[in-house]
């Protein structure tokens, strides 16, 4: 049967050079053993004079000369006497050379002592002399260190040059792009069916794929395919996955590489790799070139004061600009790139003719999250009554990567609890784990601190429940998670614009914890650090960016182009800076007064909620509804995240805080 995987048939087995290194090492070891193995055994000079020679065991004595003096003597035994010394030498070997050798204390008396030791023998053995000349050993000894040094240098240099495209030093400037085509993409390829959501982005991408499949349909009308398409969006929204789907759908060659692959420590390597990449692409045109994280080489030129105009990254960018839309032709090559920092890219790279289209891949909305969950829940064993719609509504602001992480964490949590299926609670625990961190039930907290934390979190919950424009609360806990001592989960409204009233209510809810501590205990703590940081950032954004201050007016000092990123000067005067500080402080004070007025009016409910937190440690929106009654503009009921509750006897009448909000304008 013919192999179904073309890559197995088309990829011959390459020679591994390490076999050569191993063979060379074995040869050197073999030569050493051959030279030294089976040689004479060292013995003592006295044993030769008192035992071997008087007994008549010696057949031949040879003195080895070095610079005219006897350095040592070599003794060859008679064949009939080999068995006597079988414990010291190998009598079964075919070795016929000298069997023993020994050092001579005095070369002048050597011959006389040997003659004296044989005075009682009839057949005396004369002392023969020879000059030692081991040329091979000396040459090998002389060349051993240079050979090892050269081998080490060759292996190290080959490893370094492999980073430049493989094959040696002369390939250091070659492109490292991976090529995928209809013969090389395996059966596990990703298609547009695997990309959930991103419907608008898929329409534009599929148009390019369709053009490559049926170019005549567009060229007959005079149309031209875009030269470049830039995918822009937050991390984890599926930009690279979309490019993989293009590689799986297109019937044309697809080159894929990262922006960081262009830049090396060697000057000129990046530009050379760009040239080589487009040379290969033109040879296989029509084709697609995908550059992931293009901001690694596409940053605006002249912004980095620490480097000169000969910066390697800028040279690479210049070559990329030339290849995409320079004087030469580049027909049939479409560049597909992805980044989450489009604001720092060079203007020349972003212009029409290079990247004709910019596709913004945003965080998924509710329906898109629902589709993404369906994709990632395919392989999970779920409860038969599981409601996927609940998960999609529970995860606003989650990216596709976050959703994949939630599904995986839920499966791990269910397996940790020895469950057979993954249930609703496992997903809730997974969301809590990702958003707020791991629970730390073993953390030691005193009763006084725990009470302060309970009233702090109850303050957040109370203000967010009473103010209609604040985000409704889902759950609040005083169990430490991650770096926080308590946590509250809200359901933010998926809106495109935000009004002043909404921002003021959100700031008041954020400051509700600090206000609750002050009203209840008459003192404040350091537990509101993250809250203060959040409201300070939000207040300055309202004043300096969104023009929500009457004194500052309709001015915005936000720089969306990133031009002033490396500038130390502020785009406003010192007087305006003082005004911004004063206005930000005024908004925060108004939000804080709003939070205190809400808590003062609902002091009984605040205390009941805090005591309930101390008892249960975790409370939900249903508990707040029993204490404060139904919430105005309760989106939790609209989204089906809670059961409608009847107003209880303890329901407090909601007050209108419009006057306090108006003072912010």
C-alpha positions in Angstrom: 0.0 0.0 0.0 1.3 3.4 -0.9 2.3 5.6 2.0 -0.3 8.3 2.6 2.2 10.8 4.1 4.2 12.4 1.2 6.9 13.7 3.6 8.0 10.2 4.4 8.6 9.4 0.7 10.2 12.8 -0.1 12.6 13.1 2.8 15.7 11.0 2.3 17.7 10.0 5.4 20.5 12.5 5.9 24.0 11.6 6.9 24.6 12.3 10.6 28.2 13.8 11.0 28.4 12.6 14.6 28.9 9.0 13.3 32.1 10.3 11.8 33.2 11.8 15.1 32.4 8.5 16.9 34.4 6.5 14.3 37.4 8.8 14.6 37.4 8.4 18.4 37.2 4.7 18.2 40.1 4.6 15.7 42.3 6.6 18.1 41.4 4.4 21.0 42.0 1.3 18.9 45.4 2.5 17.8 46.3 3.2 21.5 45.3 -0.3 22.5 47.0 -1.8 19.6 50.2 0.0 20.4 50.1 -0.8 24.1 47.9 -3.9 24.5 49.7 -7.2 24.9 53.0 -5.6 25.8 55.5 -6.5 28.5 54.6 -6.5 32.2 56.7 -4.4 34.6 58.8 -6.3 37.2 61.5 -5.6 39.7 65.2 -5.5 38.9 66.1 -7.6 41.9 63.6 -10.3 40.8 65.3 -10.5 37.5 68.8 -10.9 39.1 67.7 -13.3 41.9 64.9 -15.4 40.4 64.6 -15.3 36.6 68.2 -15.4 35.5 69.6 -17.9 38.1 66.6 -20.3 37.3 67.4 -20.3 33.6 63.9 -18.9 32.6 65.2 -16.1 30.4 65.6 -16.7 26.7 66.7 -13.2 25.6 67.7 -9.9 27.4 67.6 -6.6 25.5 68.8 -3.3 26.8 66.9 -0.3 25.5 69.2 2.6 24.9 68.2 6.2 25.3 71.0 8.8 24.7 73.6 6.1 24.9 72.5 4.9 28.4 70.4 1.8 29.2 67.0 3.1 30.1 65.4 -0.3 30.8 65.8 -3.9 29.9 63.2 -6.2 28.2 63.1 -9.9 29.1 61.8 -12.6 26.8 61.1 -15.9 28.5 61.8 -19.3 27.1 58.7 -20.9 25.6 59.0 -23.9 28.0 59.0 -21.6 31.1 55.9 -19.5 30.2 53.6 -21.6 32.3 55.6 -20.7 35.4 54.6 -17.1 35.0 51.0 -17.6 33.8 49.6 -15.5 36.6 51.5 -12.5 35.4 51.4 -12.8 31.6 48.8 -14.2 29.1 50.4 -17.5 28.0 47.6 -18.2 25.5 48.2 -15.1 23.4 50.1 -15.1 20.2 52.3 -12.4 21.5 56.0 -13.4 21.1 57.7 -10.1 22.1 59.3 -9.4 25.4 57.3 -10.5 28.4 58.8 -8.4 31.2 60.6 -5.1 31.5 62.2 -3.3 34.4 64.0 -0.1 35.1 67.8 -0.3 35.6 69.2 1.6 38.6 72.7 1.9 37.1 73.4 1.4 33.4 77.2 1.1 34.0 76.9 -2.0 36.2 74.0 -3.5 34.2 76.0 -5.9 32.1 78.2 -7.0 35.0 75.3 -7.8 37.3 73.5 -9.8 34.6 76.7 -11.9 34.1 77.1 -12.4 37.8 73.5 -13.6 38.1 74.2 -16.3 35.5 77.6 -17.5 36.8 76.2 -20.9 37.7 74.4 -21.5 34.4 76.0 -23.4 31.4 74.1 -21.4 28.7 74.6 -17.8 29.6 72.3 -15.2 27.9 74.2 -12.2 26.6 72.9 -8.7 27.0 71.8 -7.3 23.6 71.2 -3.6 22.9 68.7 -1.7 20.7 67.8 2.0 20.1 64.1 2.8 20.7 62.6 4.6 17.7 58.7 4.9 18.0 58.1 7.5 15.4 54.3 6.8 15.2 53.9 7.3 18.9 55.8 10.5 18.9 53.9 11.9 15.9 50.6 10.9 17.5 51.7 12.5 20.8 52.7 15.7 19.0 49.5 16.0 16.9 46.9 14.8 19.5 46.3 18.2 21.1 46.0 20.2 17.8 43.6 17.5 16.5 41.4 17.7 19.6 41.4 21.5 19.4 40.4 21.6 15.7 37.6 19.1 16.3 36.3 21.1 19.2 36.4 24.3 17.1 34.7 22.6 14.2 31.8 21.3 16.3 31.3 24.7 18.1 31.5 26.7 14.9 29.1 24.3 13.1 26.6 24.7 16.0 26.8 28.5 15.7 26.4 28.5 11.9 23.4 26.2 12.2 21.6 29.2 13.8 22.0 31.1 10.6 19.9 28.7 8.5 22.0 25.5 8.7 24.6 24.1 6.5 27.7 26.1 7.6 29.1 29.6 7.8 28.2 30.5 4.2 24.5 29.9 5.0 24.3 32.2 7.9 22.3 34.7 5.9 19.8 32.2 4.5 16.1 32.4 5.4 14.9 30.2 8.3 11.3 30.2 7.1 9.3 27.0 7.2 7.6 26.0 4.0 4.2 24.4 3.9 2.4 23.4 0.7 -0.2 20.9 -0.4 2.4 18.1 -0.4 3.9 18.9 3.1 1.0 19.9 5.3 0.0 16.9 7.3 -3.4 15.4 7.8 -3.8 17.3 11.1 -3.9 20.7 9.4 -6.0 23.5 10.7 -8.8 24.9 8.5 -11.3 27.8 8.9 -13.7 25.4 10.5 -11.3 25.1 13.5 -11.3 28.9 13.9 -14.4 29.9 15.9 -15.6 33.4 15.9 -13.6 36.0 13.9 -16.3 35.9 11.2 -15.4 39.4 9.7 -11.7 38.6 9.7 -12.3 35.2 8.1 -14.3 36.9 5.3 -11.3 39.1 4.3 -8.8 36.3 4.7 -10.9 33.9 2.7 -11.1 36.4 -0.1 -7.3 36.3 -0.4 -7.3 32.5 -0.4 -10.0 32.5 -3.0 -8.0 34.9 -5.2 -5.0 32.5 -5.1 -7.3 29.6 -6.1 -9.2 31.5 -8.8 -7.3 34.6 -9.8 -9.1 35.0 -13.1 -12.4 35.8 -11.3 -10.8 39.0 -10.0 -8.3 39.9 -12.7 -11.1 39.9 -15.4 -12.6 42.9 -13.6 -9.3 44.6 -13.3 -8.8 43.9 -9.6 -5.4 43.3 -7.9 -4.8 41.2 -4.8 -3.6 43.2 -1.8 0.2 42.9 -1.3 0.0 42.7 2.4 -2.5 42.0 5.2 -1.8 42.9 8.8 -3.6 41.2 11.6 -3.8 43.4 14.7 -5.3 42.7 18.1 -4.7 41.9 21.7 -2.7 38.8 22.7 -4.6 35.5 22.5 -7.3 36.5 20.1 -6.3 34.0 17.4 -4.1 35.9 14.9 -1.6 33.1 14.5 -4.4 30.5 14.5 -6.0 32.4 11.6 -2.7 32.3 9.7 -2.4 28.6 10.3 -5.9 28.2 8.9 -4.7 30.1 5.8 -1.8 27.6 5.5 -4.3 24.7 5.7 -6.8 26.1 3.3 -4.6 27.6 0.6 -3.4 25.4 -2.2 -0.3 27.5 -2.6 3.1 27.5 -0.9 3.1 29.1 2.6 6.3 30.5 4.2 6.1 31.0 7.9 8.6 32.6 10.3 8.8 34.9 13.3 10.0 38.5 13.2 12.8 37.7 15.6 14.2 35.1 13.2 15.5 37.9 10.9 17.8 39.6 13.5 21.0 38.0 14.7 24.2 39.3 16.4 25.9 39.5 13.0 25.6 42.7 11.0 23.7 42.4 7.7 22.3 39.0 8.5 18.7 40.3 8.8 18.7 42.0 5.5 20.2 39.0 3.8 17.5 36.7 5.2 14.8 39.1 4.0 16.3 39.0 0.5 16.6 35.2 0.6 13.0 34.8 1.9 11.5 36.8 -0.9 13.8 35.2 -3.5 12.4 31.8 -2.5 8.8 33.2 -2.4 9.2 34.6 -6.0 10.4 31.3 -7.2 7.2 29.6 -5.9 4.8 32.4 -6.7 1.9 32.7 -6.2 2.5 32.1 -2.5 1.9 33.5 1.0 4.6 34.8 3.4 3.6 34.9 7.1 5.6 37.0 9.5 4.5 36.5 13.1 5.3 39.3 15.7 6.4 41.6 12.9 7.0 44.4 15.5 10.3 42.7 16.3 11.7 44.2 13.0 9.0 46.7 12.1 9.4 49.3 14.9 9.4 52.9 13.8 12.9 54.0 12.7 14.8 56.7 14.6 13.0 56.1 17.9 15.8 54.3 19.7 18.4 56.9 20.7 20.8 54.2 21.9 21.7 53.0 18.4 22.9 54.7 15.3 21.4 54.7 11.8 23.4 51.5 11.1 21.3 49.5 13.6 20.8 46.0 12.4 17.1 46.0 13.0 16.6 49.2 10.9 18.7 47.7 8.1 16.4 44.7 8.2 13.3 46.9 8.1 14.7 48.9 5.2 15.2 45.7 3.2 11.7 44.5 4.1 10.2 47.8 2.8 12.2 47.5 -0.4 11.1 43.9 -1.0 7.4 44.6 -0.3 7.0 47.6 -2.5 10.3 48.7 -3.9 11.6 49.4 -7.5 11.6 45.7 -8.3 8.5 43.6 -9.0 7.1 41.4 -6.3 4.0 39.9 -8.1 2.3 36.9 -6.7 3.8 37.2 -3.2 1.3 38.1 -0.4 2.7 39.1 3.0 0.5 38.1 6.0 1.7 39.6 9.3 0.5 39.6 12.9 1.2 41.9 15.8 -0.4 43.3 19.0 1.6 46.5 18.9 0.5 48.2 15.6 1.0 51.7 17.2 4.8 51.3 17.2 5.2 50.1 13.6 6.9 52.3 11.1 4.6 54.5 9.0 6.3 53.4 5.8 5.5 49.8 6.6 1.8 50.6 7.3 1.1 52.5 4.1 -1.0 51.3 1.2 1.0 49.3 -1.3 2.7 47.4 1.5 0.0 46.5 4.0 -3.1 47.4 2.0 -5.4 45.9 4.6 -5.5 45.9 8.4 -7.7 43.4 10.0 -8.5 44.1 13.7 -8.9 40.8 15.6 -10.7 42.0 18.8 -11.7 40.2 21.9 -14.6 37.9 21.2 -18.2 39.0 22.0 -20.8 36.8 23.6 -21.8 34.8 20.5 -18.1 34.4 19.4 -17.2 33.2 22.9 -20.0 30.6 22.6 -18.6 29.3 19.4 -15.1 29.2 20.8 -16.3 27.2 23.9 -18.0 24.7 21.5 -14.6 24.1 19.8 -12.6 23.6 23.0 -15.3 21.5 24.7 -15.3 18.9 21.9 -12.9 16.5 23.7 -14.2 17.1 27.2 -16.6 14.7 29.0 -19.3 17.1 30.1 -22.4 16.7 32.2 -25.3 15.9 29.9 -27.3 18.9 31.3 -24.3 21.3 31.0 -25.2 24.8 29.7 -22.5 26.2 27.4 -24.4 29.4 27.2 -23.8 30.0 30.9 -20.0 29.9 30.4 -20.1 32.3 27.4 -22.0 34.9 29.6 -19.8 34.3 32.6 -16.5 35.2 30.8 -16.7 38.7 29.3 -13.3 40.0 28.3 -11.8 36.6 27.9 -9.7 35.9 24.7 -9.7 32.7 22.8 -6.5 31.6 24.6 -8.2 32.4 28.0 -11.2 30.2 27.0 -8.9 27.3 26.0 -7.2 27.7 29.4 -10.5 27.7 31.2 -11.5 24.4 29.6 -8.2 22.8 30.3 -8.2 24.0 33.9 -11.7 22.7 34.4 -10.7 19.2 33.2 -7.7 19.2 35.5 -9.8 20.3 38.5 -12.4 17.5 37.8 -9.6 14.9 37.4 -8.0 16.1 40.7 -11.4 15.5 42.4 -11.6 12.0 40.8 -14.7 12.9 38.8 -15.9 11.0 35.7 -17.3 14.1 34.0 -16.6 17.8 34.0 -19.4 19.8 35.7 -20.5 23.5 36.1 -18.7 23.9 39.4 -15.4 22.8 37.8 -15.6 25.6 35.3 -16.5 28.1 37.9 -13.5 27.0 40.0 -11.3 27.2 36.9 -12.5 30.8 36.1 -11.8 31.8 39.7 -8.4 30.2 39.6 -7.4 32.1 36.4 -8.9 35.5 37.3 -7.9 35.7 41.0 -5.3 33.0 41.6 -5.1 29.9 43.7 -6.9 29.8 47.1 -4.7 30.1 50.1 -6.9 28.7 52.9 -3.8 27.9 55.1 -2.8 31.6 55.3 -2.8 32.8 58.9 -5.0 35.8 59.4 -6.0 37.2 62.8 -9.7 37.7 63.7 -9.3 41.5 63.6 -7.8 41.4 60.2 -10.4 39.0 58.9 -13.2 41.3 60.2 -11.5 44.3 58.4 -11.3 42.3 55.2 -15.0 41.2 55.5 -16.2 44.8 55.9 -13.9 45.9 53.1 -15.3 43.4 50.6 -18.8 44.0 51.9 -18.3 47.7 51.1 -17.5 46.9 47.5 -20.4 44.6 47.2 -22.9 47.0 48.7 -22.0 50.0 46.6 -21.9 48.0 43.4 -25.3 46.6 44.2 -27.0 49.9 45.0 -25.6 52.1 42.2 -27.3 51.1 39.0 -24.5 52.0 36.6 -21.8 50.0 38.5 -21.0 46.5 37.4 -23.3 43.9 39.2 -21.6 41.6 41.6 -21.5 37.8 41.0 -19.5 36.6 44.0 -17.4 37.9 46.8 -15.0 36.0 49.1 -12.7 36.7 52.0 -10.6 33.6 51.3 -7.1 34.8 50.2 -6.4 34.3 46.5 -3.1 35.0 44.8 -1.7 38.2 46.3 -5.1 39.5 47.5 -6.7 38.9 50.9 -10.2 39.0 49.5 -11.8 39.1 46.0 -15.0 40.1 44.3 -16.2 39.0 40.9 -18.3 41.3 38.7 -20.0 41.0 35.4 -18.8 44.0 33.4 -21.2 45.3 30.7 -20.0 44.6 27.2 -20.4 48.2 26.0 -18.5 50.2 23.3 -18.7 53.6 25.0 -18.9 54.6 28.7 -20.6 57.7 30.1 -19.5 59.9 33.0 -22.2 58.4 35.3 -21.0 54.9 34.6 -17.4 55.7 35.3 -18.3 57.6 38.5 -20.4 54.7 39.8 -17.5 52.3 39.0 -15.1 54.5 40.8 -17.4 54.7 43.8 -17.8 50.9 43.9 -14.0 50.6 43.8 -13.6 53.0 46.7 -16.4 51.2 48.6 -14.0 49.1 50.5 -11.9 52.0 51.9 -15.2 53.9 52.7 -16.6 50.9 54.6 -13.4 50.6 56.7 -13.6 54.3 57.6 -17.3 54.3 58.5 -17.2 51.0 60.5 -13.9 51.2 62.3 -13.0 54.9 62.1 -9.6 54.1 60.6 -8.2 52.9 57.3 -5.7 50.2 56.3 -3.3 49.4 53.5 -5.7 46.9 52.0 -7.1 49.5 49.5 -3.8 49.9 47.6 -4.9 48.2 44.4 -8.3 50.1 44.6 -6.5 53.5 44.9 -4.2 52.6 42.0 -7.2 51.7 39.8 -9.3 54.9 40.6 -6.3 57.2 40.2 -5.6 55.8 36.8 -9.3 56.0 35.9 -9.6 59.6 37.2 -6.6 60.8 35.2 -8.0 59.1 32.1 -11.3 60.9 32.5 -9.6 64.3 32.8 -6.6 64.0 30.5 -7.9 61.6 27.8 -11.7 61.6 27.7 -12.4 65.3 28.2 -14.8 64.6 31.1 -13.8 67.7 33.1 -15.5 71.1 32.6 -12.5 73.0 33.8 -10.1 71.2 31.4 -12.6 71.1 28.6 -12.7 69.0 25.5 -9.0 68.3 25.3 -7.2 65.0 25.1 -3.6 64.4 25.7 -3.7 60.8 24.7 -1.1 59.9 22.0 -2.5 56.9 20.0 0.3 57.2 17.5 3.1 56.5 20.0 5.1 59.5 18.7 5.8 60.8 22.2 6.7 57.4 23.7 10.3 58.3 24.1 9.8 62.0 24.8 10.5 63.3 28.3 8.5 66.5 27.7 4.8 66.7 28.6 2.4 67.9 25.9 1.0 70.5 28.3 2.2 73.3 30.6 3.0 73.1 34.3 -0.2 75.1 35.0 -2.3 72.6 33.0 -0.5 69.8 34.9 -1.6 71.3 38.2 -5.2 71.6 36.9 -5.2 67.9 35.8 -4.0 66.9 39.3 -6.7 69.0 41.0 -9.5 67.7 38.7 -8.5 64.1 39.2 -8.4 64.6 42.9 -11.9 66.3 42.8 -13.4 63.4 40.9 -12.0 60.8 43.3 -13.3 62.8 46.3 -16.8 62.9 44.7 -16.7 59.2 44.1 -15.5 58.6 47.6 -18.3 60.8 49.1 -20.8 58.9 46.9 -19.6 55.6 48.3 -19.8 56.8 51.9 -23.3 58.2 51.4 -24.5 54.8 50.0 -22.9 52.9 52.8 -24.2 55.3 55.5 -27.8 54.9 54.1 -27.5 51.1 54.0 -25.4 50.6 57.2 -27.6 47.8 58.5 -27.4 45.9 55.2 -23.6 46.4 55.1 -23.2 45.0 58.6 -25.5 42.0 57.8 -23.5 41.3 54.7 -20.1 41.5 56.5 -21.3 39.1 59.2 -22.6 36.7 56.6 -19.2 36.9 54.9 -17.4 36.1 58.2 -19.7 33.1 58.6 -19.7 31.6 55.1 -16.5 33.2 53.7 -18.1 33.1 50.2 -21.5 34.8 49.2 -23.3 35.2 45.9 -25.6 37.7 44.3 -28.6 35.8 45.7 -27.4 36.7 49.2 -27.2 40.4 48.3 -30.7 40.2 46.8 -32.1 38.8 50.1 -30.5 41.7 52.0 -30.9 44.7 49.7 -33.7 43.5 47.5 -33.8 43.5 43.7 -31.2 45.6 42.0 -32.0 48.4 39.6 -31.0 47.5 36.1 -30.2 43.9 37.1 -28.5 42.4 34.1 -27.9 39.2 36.0 -31.5 38.3 35.7 -31.6 39.4 32.1 -28.6 37.1 31.3 -30.1 34.2 33.3 -27.2 34.1 35.8 -29.4 34.2 38.9 -32.9 33.2 39.9 -35.4 36.1 40.2 -36.0 36.8 43.9 -39.0 38.3 45.6 -38.4 41.5 47.6 -38.0 40.6 51.3 -39.2 42.5 54.3 -35.7 43.9 54.9 -35.6 45.4 51.4 -34.2 48.9 51.6 -35.6 51.7 49.4 -33.0 52.8 46.9 -32.0 56.5 46.9 -31.3 58.6 43.9 -27.6 59.7 43.9 -27.9 61.8 40.8 -27.1 65.0 42.5 -23.7 63.6 43.7 -22.9 62.4 40.3 -23.8 65.7 38.7 -21.3 67.5 40.9 -18.6 65.6 38.9 -19.5 67.4 35.7 
